[in-house]
Amino acid sequence: MTFLTYAGAALAEIAGCFAFWSWLRLGRSAWWALPGLAALAAFAVLLTRVDSPAAGRAFAAYGGVYVAASVLWLWLAEGQRPDRWDLAGGAICLAGTAIILLGRR
């Protein structure tokens, strides 16, 4: 369930940030900020749903999921095929996420 929550949070954060990117970098209407703000609020709510006694650990583990999801966004939403460095970086970040989440405590 944690991975699904992280995946939902990543989608919401990337979509929210992309809405602002579209407005400020691609010249789209300022109205793009409204769904962007809603998506970023959903991201924050979803991240609080992760079962972790420490916010910092939940945020650190999420970071790897965010990087990998951003590479996927690059490909699916922006039509830019990730290169081997994008894929390697995403895989390393996911390995870090796994270490943080699955480490013995």
C-alpha positions as CSV (number, residue, x, y, z in Angstrom):
1,M,0.0,0.0,0.0
2,T,2.9,2.4,0.7
3,F,4.1,2.1,-2.9
4,L,0.7,3.0,-4.2
5,T,0.5,6.0,-1.9
6,Y,3.9,7.1,-3.1
7,A,3.0,6.6,-6.7
8,G,-0.2,8.6,-6.3
9,A,1.8,11.3,-4.5
10,A,4.4,11.4,-7.3
11,L,1.7,11.7,-9.9
12,A,0.0,14.6,-8.0
13,E,3.3,16.4,-7.4
14,I,4.6,16.1,-10.9
15,A,1.2,17.1,-12.4
16,G,1.1,20.1,-10.1
17,C,4.6,21.2,-10.9
18,F,4.0,20.6,-14.6
19,A,1.0,22.9,-14.5
20,F,3.2,25.7,-13.2
21,W,5.8,24.8,-15.8
22,S,3.2,25.0,-18.5
23,W,2.1,28.4,-17.3
24,L,5.5,30.0,-16.6
25,R,7.7,28.3,-19.1
26,L,5.4,27.3,-22.0
27,G,3.3,30.4,-22.0
28,R,0.0,28.8,-21.1
29,S,-2.8,30.7,-19.3
30,A,-2.3,31.6,-15.6
31,W,-5.4,29.4,-15.0
32,W,-3.1,26.4,-15.2
33,A,-2.1,27.4,-11.6
34,L,-5.5,26.4,-10.2
35,P,-5.3,22.6,-11.0
36,G,-1.6,22.8,-10.2
37,L,-2.4,24.0,-6.7
38,A,-5.1,21.3,-6.3
39,A,-2.6,18.7,-7.4
40,L,0.1,19.9,-5.0
41,A,-2.4,19.9,-2.1
42,A,-3.3,16.3,-3.0
43,F,0.4,15.4,-3.1
44,A,0.8,16.8,0.5
45,V,-2.2,14.9,1.8
46,L,-1.1,11.6,0.1
47,L,2.4,11.9,1.6
48,T,0.9,12.2,5.1
49,R,-0.9,8.9,4.5
50,V,2.4,6.9,4.4
51,D,2.7,4.6,7.4
52,S,5.9,5.9,9.0
53,P,6.7,7.1,12.5
54,A,9.1,9.8,11.1
55,A,8.2,12.3,8.4
56,G,11.8,12.6,7.3
57,R,12.1,8.9,6.5
58,A,8.8,9.0,4.6
59,F,10.0,12.0,2.6
60,A,13.4,10.5,1.9
61,A,12.0,7.2,0.7
62,Y,9.5,9.2,-1.5
63,G,12.4,11.0,-3.1
64,G,13.4,7.9,-5.1
65,V,9.9,7.3,-6.3
66,Y,9.6,10.9,-7.4
67,V,12.8,10.7,-9.5
68,A,11.7,7.4,-11.2
69,A,8.1,8.8,-11.8
70,S,9.6,12.0,-13.3
71,V,11.6,9.9,-15.8
72,L,8.3,8.1,-16.6
73,W,6.5,11.4,-17.0
74,L,9.3,12.6,-19.3
75,W,8.5,9.6,-21.6
76,L,4.7,9.4,-21.3
77,A,3.6,13.0,-20.9
78,E,6.3,14.9,-22.7
79,G,7.2,12.3,-25.4
80,Q,10.9,12.4,-24.7
81,R,12.4,8.9,-24.6
82,P,14.6,8.5,-21.5
83,D,18.2,7.6,-22.2
84,R,20.3,5.1,-20.4
85,W,21.5,7.7,-17.9
86,D,17.9,8.6,-17.0
87,L,17.0,5.0,-16.5
88,A,20.1,4.2,-14.5
89,G,19.5,7.2,-12.3
90,G,15.9,6.3,-11.7
91,A,16.9,2.7,-10.9
92,I,19.5,3.8,-8.4
93,C,17.0,6.1,-6.7
94,L,14.5,3.3,-6.4
95,A,17.2,1.1,-4.9
96,G,17.7,3.9,-2.3
97,T,14.0,4.0,-1.6
98,A,14.0,0.2,-1.1
99,I,16.9,0.4,1.3
100,I,15.2,3.1,3.4
101,L,11.8,1.3,3.5
102,L,13.0,-2.2,3.9
103,G,16.0,-1.7,6.2
104,R,15.9,-3.4,9.6
105,R,15.2,-1.1,12.5
